Amino acid sequence: MSQPLPHTVKGDSASERLQNVGLQLPDLAGNAYFVHHRAVGSSIHISGQLPYKDGELLGQGVVGRDVELETAKELARHAALNCLAAAVQAVGDLDRVRIVQMLVFVASTPDFGLQSQVANAASELLIEVLGENGRHARTAIGVAGLPLNTPVEIQMVCTAV
C-alpha cells in the first residue's frame, strides 16, 4: 500500500518549488570519459553524481567515522540535485522529469547501518520538488569507499513525462 507523500513545497512548477527550497540546478562540467546521462528507449540513465557545488566537492570521509549523519544527508541532497541537473540536460525541463529509480552509495563504517536515512534526504528533495514524479524505487548501499573519498554518490534512472 502506498504511503502519503512527504511534504511537497509550494509552487506552480518544479522549477519554482526548487527555487522555494533555496536551490538552483548547477551546471555540470563535461568529462572526457563519460556522459552525465544516456537515453535508452524511454529510460534516461544518470551517471553517478557526487556532492559538488560550484565545482567543489562538499565533503570527504567515511560516514560513521569522519562524517556525521546530518552532514551525509546534506551531501546526499546535493548529489541528488546534480542528478536532477543531468536529467534536465536530457529532457529539457524539470517539469518533464520523473524519477524511476535511485541508487544511493554511502561510504560508511561496517556498523553504521543508517544508509537509508542518508538516502531519505535525497528522496525528500526529489519529492519536495517533483511531487509524485519524484517518488521512486530505491536502494541504499553501504560501501568501503567512493571516488575522491566522497561520502555519497547517487545514480538514477528517470524518464520524461
C-alpha angles and dihedrals in degrees: 000000000000119000121223116267118267115241115316114203119240117259140107095242137029089247091054092048090050089052090047091058088053098253138115131194112264126226108251116222116234122247129208092216104049144009123239092233140013126192118219110180107312093335122095115203114207117207117237108283126206127210097269122157121184090347094306125113104234099211148005135196142058122304111239092028112040101005127055122226094249092052091049090052091053090048089052090054090054092048089050090049089055089050089053089052090054090048091052090050086057101044103024101231134053090224089063095056120106117178113222103174138000127197115196120195116196120190098219145151115270092251097045097099097172099098090123090059090054089049091048089066091058092044090050092054092050092051094043090056105030102028112201090357087063095059111103149162108266146192125190116196132185113221135182095239146349135206116295089006090282116164095221139033125176130199124186145188116207141163137211120254 
